[in-house]
């Protein structure tokens, strides 16, 4: 039950100025006691199982996640109570914070205690029924008696009922891996999408002293249908929260700074409304002559008598007249807010919603010159963190950057010619993102000079290299934040065609990161996704594929169901070869390039003209084909270096770093880095993945300009050059005697008809390692070519194909590289 000081341990472990996790708050749902299971990629992947009781969420960490098999008694380590508001938390806990890593809502719903829950919890035998999207029926949490009280270990056990399923038949964590945050309550309670006037979910509480805003997630496209969404202007201004109580009005930035004295007319106009105590959310802007937000005008308004031109556009009401409204559906909060603002001063305006399809609304907004559109799910609660329930759709790429220095006006040693920009990476280091000079002019220069002068520093704040634009720079401490629009990110991580828009005094520098658009998650009401079709049947599911680990055929099939969306990105459009292991990996393996007889559902035969001297090539382009192949004992999927639409000209080179006897893993890591550096000298981008076996694969995307023989011969020239330059590390001949203590860089993968194990393919070797795409800066942390395997792949799924995000745009012509190497085709 709750601690003597509720949530004291929870709060003591967290720095809420850094982590997006909620500090407190939340309330019971009208439907009953809530439960939530959060999938948490921390140091090790685990599932956080939480049950609401006595105003907090009792919490357990379950390393393997729940199982519907009554024989599976899953370890559950009891941890500190969490606030009820944590139920809505999805996001990433920053590095160096407690529990650092990504968190998603894996399941949610209500739980019904069996017996007295307080007595059961105290006695270590808590029984209950779950009514969630994924977890249903009767369960039990049983404390393990142990002398080590620090461990506080329990077991999560499925009890016998109609929902029980053996592990050989069903694995809920493998077959239902995704977030359910966007789904409606599983109990079937209707959630309004239009105002009904009923504040269901409101809870009587005192007005909170502080409140953090809900932040929108940048997405890569609008929702397909707008019925579930409210669409508003993305205001080009400063986010502002207002707190009103008997003592007066206070205005806070998103970072918690009090700006009441900067905006006296807004505080005065809010006070004149004589509102009941409340919290309001909105954005302050200055409108131009066309009635559109003008960010530059807003900045200038603070410096002169034009502050009165600042208007406050309000879009949410989180607390009002003794009621906490954060769990009330958005449409109801907005309906009450609109009523409050009916007779407000012209400086206080309700943020109206647009009608129409999301795609049309975004297009219209861009034509009008607006920054973009904010979409909000109509039924969503208010969460003080970045939320996928609020999305932003931008007309042009635009975000905040940290200033790390400036360069002088060309030909002088004075003035400001350009600002040097940076963003923080996942490790919290500031990395260079280019420079901006356009827009840095006029009245803004004296302001910048005044702010930058006291920040002067003797060395660069950026980790890693800058570029020629930073020569002769004056470095500064990375405290100043500016807003910049730009056309796109270059392959080197710099902004192209940037334009300076203004300072961002309302945002902390340490929170500035590169914004990466996310895919919009399923709309509310969508069904929970399964990785295996309901009618899909696996023959001989308990057959052991790998005796060294005991992995069975059903586990392998589930693996390919789990990684299907990831591996299909690498398989689609390419001829594929299959490695089958009907008797397991210790039996005879069959390398199959064609269909000998019959067919494999979902596996296509390609045009015979692609390879006229042989039988038709194969392509696996659908989830059905992937699963059908795994059902037919396929372990490995190998792909060509060309696509079916241009089979005569490869679109990549592959270098397989194959170590000989006596080579240590550190040498392989070093070798890969050296290959990368040499390829960079040839102006060729490269990407790395674990092989799933002993080594690494370095993949080079190239433009389709040369035939197979030319590409293969040039790849051999690269390998020969490296072997001559570093004979103590590399060899260019493949024989085992040549490779003792050295690494053969296999270029033979670049010939016509040759293949390489695809990313996300399992390897038919003891341990069943998996070939996984990684970023170059991750290589030092990888422990072997089989770092990930069938059983631990869950720990990598949050990264997916992101480390290769720039692959498609990184292809170069080999012509310049050939000239640099002095090689003639």
N, C-alpha and C positions, 0 to 999 in steps of 0.2 A: 504494500500500500504506500501511500505518499509518505515522504520523509517528514520529520518534525519541522524542518524548514523546506517547504515544497521546492523542488527543482534546484536545491543548493548545489548538489554534485554536478548536475547538468550545466549550470551557469559557471561553476568554478573551472570547468575544463575548456571553456570556449571564450574567444575574444570576439564579441559581437560587432566590434568596429571593423573586423576583417571578414569573418564568416557570414554568408548570407542566411544561415540558419536563424529561425525565429528565437528570440530570447524568452518569450512567454506568450500567453494569450491562447485563443481558441476556445471553443465551447462544445458542449454536447449537441449531437444532432437530434432532431425531433424523432427520427426513426428508431433511436436506441443507442446503445453503447457502440462506439466506433472501434474498428480494428484496421490496421494498415500493415502491410509488409513492404519494406523498402529494400530494393536491390542495391547494394552498396559496394562499389569498387574501391575499397580502401587499400591498406597494405596487402590484404587478401580479400578476394571477393567473398561476401557473405550476405545473408538476408536478415534484416532487422525486423523482428516480429513484435508488434506493439498492440496492447489491449488497453482500452480506456477504463479507468476505475478511479473513483474519488478525485476527479479533476485533473488527473495526469494520465500519461500513457505508460503503463508498465512495459518494460522493454527487455527483449532477449536477442542476442546475436546467434543466428543459426548458420554455421558455415556451409552446409550442403543444401540448405533450403528444405522446405517441407516435402513429404512423400505421402502418397495415398496408400502405400503398402504398410499394413499393420506390423510387418516384421521389421520395418525400418524405424529404428529408434534414433532420431536425429538429435545430436548434441545441440543444446541451447544454453548459451552462457548469459546469465542474468546481468544486465547492465543498469545504469542509472535511469530513473524516470525521465521522460521527455514531456514537453508541453503538448497540449492537444493540437495547437497550431502546427506542430511538426507533421501532422497527417497530410498537409498539403504541400510539404516541401519536396521539390525536385530541383536539382541543380548540382553544382560542383563546389565542394568544400575546398578552399584554397590550400596550396602546399604549405607545410609547416604548421597547419592547424590540426587540432584533434579530429581524427577520422577523415583526414584529407582524401578526397576522391569524389567520383561521380555518384549521385544518388537518384534513383527513379522510383516511382510508386509502382511496385510490381503487382500488388493486389490491395483492395480496400473493400469495406463493407461494414456490416454490423456483427456483433457477437452476442450470444445469449448464454449467460452462465447456467450451468447445471448444478443446482444446489446453491449454497451461500458462497459467493465468490471471494469474500474477504477471509472466511475461514479456510477455504480451499487454498488460497494464496499463502496464508500464514502456515498452513500445514504442509505445504509443498506438494499438493495434489489438486491442481486446478483443472476442472473439466468444463467444457463449453461446446457450443455449436457455432460454426462460422457460416455466414451468409455473404460470400464475396463473389467476385467475378471468376476466380480460379479455385479458391478454397471453399469447400462446402462440407456440411455434415459435422459429425462429432469428433472432437479432438481432446487431447489432454496434455498438460504440462506437469511433469513430475520431477521433483527435486531429487538429485542424486545425493545420498548421504556420504559425506566425505569429511576427513579431518582437516582438509585444506579449505577453510572457510572463504579464502580469497577467490577461489575458483568459482564458487557459487553456480555450479553446473546443474542444469536441468535437462530433461529429455522432452522433445516434442514428438508426440505419438498420435497416429491416426487410429481412432477407435472403430470398431466394427459397425458398419451401417451400409446402406445401399450405395454409398459413394466409393467404397473401398475398391482399389484396383491394384493388382500385383505390379511390382517394379518392372518385370519383364514385358509387361503390356503397355505401361504408361508411366511417363516421367513428367510431372507438371512443370518442373523448372526447365527442362529441355524443350518440351513441346509448346510451352506458353511463356516465352522469355521476355515479352515486351511490357512496356508501361501501360497502365490502365488509367492514368491521370485524367484523360479526356473523356472517360466514360461516365454515364449517369449512375446514380446509386443502384447497385445490383438488386436491391430488394424490390425494385419496380416502382418506388415512390415517384410521382410525377414532379418534375422540376419545371417551373414556368419559363417560357421563352419570351412571353409578353407580360407586362405588369398586370397583376390581379389585385393589387392593393393589400395583399397579405404579406407581412414581414416574417415568413417562416424561416426560422434559424436565428432570429434576433434573441439576444440574451441580455438581461439587465445587469449592468456592471458600471463601476465608476469610470469616469473619463480617463483614459491612459495619459500619463505625463509625456510620453514620447511615442512616436510612431514612424516607421520607415515606409517608403512608398513601394507599391508593386511596380516592377519594371518589365518592359516588353521584350520579347525574344525576336531577334531579326530572323526572318524566314525568306526562303528563296522563291516563293510564289504565293499568290492569293488562294484562299479556300475555294474549292470548286463550287460550293453553293453558299449563299449568304444567310440562309434562314436562321442559323444558330449564332450569328455574329452581329455585333454592333460595330459600325465603321465610322470612325471620327477622323478629323484632320490631325495629322502629325504636326503639332504646333512647332514653329521655329522659335523657341524661346527657352525659358528656364522653368524647370519643374518646381512647384511650390506647394507646400502643405500648410493649411491654416488650422490653428487650434483656438477655439472660442470657449471661454468659460466666464464665470462671474468676475474674474480679475481682469478680463479684457481679451484682446486678440493678439496672437503671436503668429508670425509667418516664418516657416522653416524651409530651407533648401533640401534637396534630396539627400544631402550629406549631413543634415541636422544643424546647419548654421542658422542662427537667428537673424533674419533680414527685415525685421519689423521696422527698424529705424530707417532703412533704405526705401521702404514703401509705405510711408505714413498715410497716404491717401487711401490705399487699399485697406489698411487696418482700420482707418476711420469709417470707411463705407461699410465694412463688415460689422463694426460695432454698432453702427446706426440701425442695422437690421434687427437688433435685439434678439438674436438667435438663442435658442436653448444651447447648453454646452454641446460642442460637436467637434469633429475632425473632418476637414474638407480637403479634397485633392484636386489639383489642376495645374495649369501652366500660365506663366505670365508672358505677355508678348506686347509688341508695339505693331499696330497695323498701318500699312502704307496707304497711299491714296486709293489704291484698288481694293482695299479691305483685306489684303493678304499679310501674314506675319512677316516682319522684317527684322532679322536677327541683328544686323548692324545698327539699326535704329534703336533697338532695345538696349544695346550696350551704350550707345551715346546718351540715352535717356538718363542713365544713372549719373552722368557727369555734368548735367546742366538742369535747367528748370523744366525740362520736358518729362520729368518723372511722372507727371500727372497723365501723360499719354499712355502709360503702361496699363493694360487691362488684364484682368484675371479670369481665365476661361476655366470653369470648374466642370469636372466630369465624374466625380465620385464622392460619396458620403459614407465614411467608415464607422462613425459613432454619432449618435444624436439623441439628446434628451434622455440620457441614462440607458440607452440601448446600444450594445455593440452590434453593428450591422455587418461585420466582415464575413459572416457565414450566410448572409442573406443573398439570394441571387442578384446579380448585377442589375437586371432590369428593374427590380424593386428598389434598389438603392438609388438608381438614377431617377426613378419616378418621384421618390420623396425629395431628392435634391432639386428637381425641376420646380416642384411646388414651393420650396423655400426661396427660390430665386425669382419668383414671378414679379415681385415689386422691388427688386434690387436696383441699386445705382447702375448707371451705364458702364461703370468700371468693372462690374461683376457680371459675368455672362455664363450662361449654361452652354456647354459644348454639345451642339446638336449632332445627331447621327445622320449619315447619308443613306438614302434608299437606292437599291439597285444591286446588280451582281457585283461581287468584290472586284472582279477583273475590270469591269467597266468603271467602277468608282475610282480605282487606282489610276486608270488611263485618264480619266477626267481631271483628277487631282494634279497629275503631272503636266497636262496641257495648261492648267491654270497657273503653273509655276510653284505649286506647293512642294514641300519637302517630301511628303508621302502621306500614308494612311496608317492609322492604328486600328487594329481589329481586336475585339474583346468578346469572348464567349458570353452569351446572354445569361447563362445559368451559373457563371463562375463566382466563387467566393473571392474575397480580397486577401491577397497573400503578400506579406512584406518581404518579397524577394523577387528575383527574376522568374517569370512564370511563362509557360507555354500557353496559358489561357489568354494572355495578351500578346499580340504579335505586331511587329512593325514591318511595313512594306515601303521601301524607299524608292523615290524616283531616280535618284542618283546616289552613288556610294558616298557616304559622308559619316564621319565619326570624330571622336576626340583623339588627340595625340599629345604626348608629353614633349615639351621642348627640351632638347639636350644641349643646345648651343645655337649660335647664329654666325653667319658670315657677313662680312662688310660689303658695302656697295662696291661693285666692280671697279677696280682701278683706284680705290681709296682705302684708307684705314679707319674709316668712320661710317656711321650710319648702320642700318640693318638692310642687307641685301636679301637674305633668305633665312628662314628658321629651319633648324635641323630637327627632324621629328623622330619619335620613337614610340613603341608600344611594349608592353610587358609580355614575355612568353610564359609558358606554363610553369616554369621554375621561378617566376617572379623577377627575372632579369630584364632590363631595358634593352631592346634590340632596335637597331637603326631601321627607319622606314622611309628614308628619303628626305627631301627638302622642299620647302614651299616659299616662293617669292611673290607669286601672283596674289594680289589682294593685300599685301603688306605695304601699305602706302598711306599717305595723307595723315589724318589725325591719329591713326592707330600707332604710328612709329614712335612718337614721344611717350605714349603710354607703355609700349613694349620696352623701350629703353629704360624707363623708370623702374619697371618691374624686374627686368633682367639684370640690371647693373649689380644689385646686391647679391645676386645668385652666382656670380662669376666663379669658376672653378678651374684648377690647373690642368685637369685631365678629363678625358671623355667619359661620360656616364654610361655610354653604350657598351654592352658586351659584344665583342666581335668587331668586324670591320665596318667602316662606313663606305664612302665612295669619293670620287673626285670632287663632288659638289661640297664636301666638307673640308676641303683644304684651306688651311689658314683660319680655321674656325675659332671663335671664342666659346669655350665650353661653359656650361652652367650646371648647377645642381638641378636635378630633375623634379622640380616642384610645380612648374607652370604648365597648365593644360590649355590647349587651343582646339578649335573646331575647324576641320578642313574637309572640303569636298574633293572628289577625284574621280577619274574615269575608270580606273581598275588597279588591281595589284599586279605588279610584274612578277615574273618567276623568281626574282631574287628577293621578293618581299618588300619592294618599294612601291610607293604610290605614283601613278602616272597622271600627268596633267592636274596637279593639285591646285586648289584655290583656297586661300585663307578667308575664314568667315568671322572669327572673333575669339575672344578669350572665354574660358569656361571656369569661372571662379566657384561655381557650384558643385564641381566634380573633383574628387580626390585623384591625385596623380597615380597613386599605387593601384587604382582600380581600372586604369586604362589598358585595354588589351585589344588585339585585332578582332573585330567583329566578323564572325563567320556565319553566313546564313544557314539556318537549320531547315530540315525538311519538316513541313507541317505534319503534326501527328494526327491520327484519326479523329474525326469529329465526334462529338458527344453522341452516344447512341450506337456507335459502330460496335460490331461484335469483337470479342477478344480473339486475337489472331492465334492460330495453331500452326506449328511448323510441319506437322504431318497431317495429311488429309484424313478425314474421319473414316473413310472406307479403305484406306491404304493398309495392306496386309504384308507382313514380313514372314517369309518362310524360315523355319529353323532359327528363331530369334535368339535362342540361348547358345548357339554354336559359338565357341571361343575363336576369335580372330587372331588374337595375340596371346599365346600362353604366358609370356613374361608379365603381363599385366592383368590377364583375365578378361580383357575387353571382349564383349560379345557382338554378334552381328547387329542386334537391335540397337546397341549403343552407337555403332558406326553409322547406321541409318539415321538415328536421331542427330548425330553430329552433322551430317550433310543437310538435314532439315533445318538445323540451327544456323548454319553458315551459308545456307542457300543464297540469300540476297547478296552476300559478299562475294562468293566464288563465281556467281553468274556474271558479275561485271568483268571477270577475267576470261570466262569461257565463251561468252556470246560472240558470234561472228567468226570464231576461229576453229579450224579443224582440230579435232581432239583425238588422242589415243588413250585407251583405257588399260589399266593394269588390274587384272582380276585374280582373286585368291580364293577359289572355291573350297579349298581345304585349310584356309587360314594362311598367314604369312610364312609359316614354316613349311608349308606344302609347295607344290609347283605353282609358279606364277605364270599368267598368260598375258602377253602384251598384244592388245587388240586394236587395230586401226580401222577395221571394216566390220560390217555385219556378216558373219558367216552364213547364218540362216535366221529366219524369223525376223522379229523386230523387237526393239526396246522402246516401250511407250515414252514419248517425249524426247527421244534421241533421233535427230534427223540425219538422213543421208543427203550429202551435198551433190551438186551438179557433177555428173561424170566427167565433164570437160575440164574440171579443175586438176585432175590427175589421170589422164586418159589411159595410161599404161597399166593402171591398177584398178581395183574395185573402188567403189564410191567411198569418199571420206565421210567422217561423222562430225556432227556438231551437237553439243549439249547446251541448249539455250533456254530451257525452262526448268522450274523446280520439279516438275513431274519427271523430266528426263534424268535429273540428278538423283532423285530418290529411286527411280526404276533401276538405274545403273547400280546403285548401292545395294538394292534388293538382289541383284544378280551378281553380288559378290565383288563389285568393282571397289577397289581400295584407293587407287591413284587416278588422277585426271591430269594428262599432259597436253599442252597446247603448242601449236606452231607459232612461229614468229611473224606470221602474216595473216591477214583476214581474208575471208572467202571472196570478198568483192575485188581484191587485188592480190591474188594468190602468187603472182610472179614477182612481187616486189615487197620484201620484208619491211615492217614498220617498227622493228626493234632489233637490237642485238642483246644477246644474253651471255654473260660470263659466269660460269659455274666454278667457284673456288673449291677445289676438291683436294683436301689435305692428304698427304701420304703418312706412312707410319711415323710416329714420334712427334708429329706437329701438335703443339698445344693450342688451345682455343684463343689465347691472347695473340698468337701469331696470325691466326685467321682474321681476327678483328683488325689487326694492323695491316694485313694484306688488303683487306677490303677498303680501308681508308686510303691506302696508297693508290689502288686502282681508281678510286673516286677522284683523288687529286690529279692524277694523270689525265683522266677523262675531262676534267675541268680545264686543263691546259689545252686540250683539243677542242674546247668550247662545246662539250657534250654533257648534257644533264644526265644524271644517273640516279637510280632508285635501288634500294636494297631490300631483300627479304631473307628470312631464314629458309634453309632448304628443307627443313623437316628431318634432315639426316645429319651428316657430319659438318657440312660447310654452309656457305652463303651463296646467294644468287645476286649478281649485280646486273640490273636491266637498264638498257639505254634506249629510250624512244627516239626513232629517227624518221625523217620524212621519206615517203615511198618514192625514191628516185632511182634506186639502183637494184640490179637483179641479185638473186641469191648468191651466185658465185662471187660477185664483187664484194658483197657485204661479208660473206664468210672469209674471204681472203684478207679483207681489211681488218676484221676482228683478229685473225691470226697474226697480222702484222703488229697489232697492238700488244698481243700476248708475247710475241717474240721480242719486241722492244723492252717490255717489262722484265722478261727473263734475262736479257742481256744486261740491263741496267742494275737489276737486283738479283744476281744469280744465287745469292745465299738464301733467298726466300722463294723465288719463283722458278718453275720449269715450264718449257713449252711442249714437252713430250709427255705422253700419258702413261707410259709403262711404269709398273709399280717400283721397279728398281731405280728409275729416274727420280721418283718422288719421295724417297726416304728422307724425312726431316724437312721436306719442301712442299710447296703447294702448286698443283697443276691448275692453270686457269683454262678450263675447258671451253674452247671456242667452237668446237664441233657442233654445238647446239644450234649454230647459225646456218647450217646447211639445209637445202631443200628437203622437206620431209622429216627433219630432226625435230624433236620436241623437248620440252622442259616441264617438270612438275609445276602445275598452276599454283598461284597463290591460293591458300586455304585448302589445298589438297593434303590429305593424309598421306604418309609414306609407309610403304609395306615393309617396315623394319621394326625390330623389337622396341616397344615403347609407343609406337604409332605417333611419331612426331608429326607436326603440321607445318607446312610452309606458310609463313605469316609476313605480310608487308610491315616494315618498320621504318621509322624516320632515321636519318643518319645520326642524329644526336641521341638516339636510343641505343645505338649499337653497343656502347660501352657497358650497358646494363644487362645485355642479353648474355646468358651463360653458356649457350650451345646452339648448334643448328637445329636442335630439337627442343628448344626452350619451352615451346608450347606443344601440347599433345591433345589427344581426343578428350582426356578427362579434365584437363585444366583450361580448356579453351574459353570457358566462360569468363575467365579473368581478363581476356583480351577483347571481348566483343564490344566493349564501350569505345574502343579505338577504331575498330573496323578497318575500312580502307582509307581513313583520314590521313595516315602518314604519306599516302601517295596522291593526295588531293591535287597536286599540280602536274600529275603525269601527262594528262591529255594535251596540255598546252606547252609541253617541254620538248617536243620533237624538233631536232635540228637536221639540216642537210649534212651529209657526211663529206661533202666536197671540201669545205674549209678545213675539216679535221684531217683529211687526206693530205692537203697541202702543208699543214703544220707539221705533220709527221714525215713529210717528204716521200710519200708513197703514191705511186702512179698506178691506176687500175689497169 
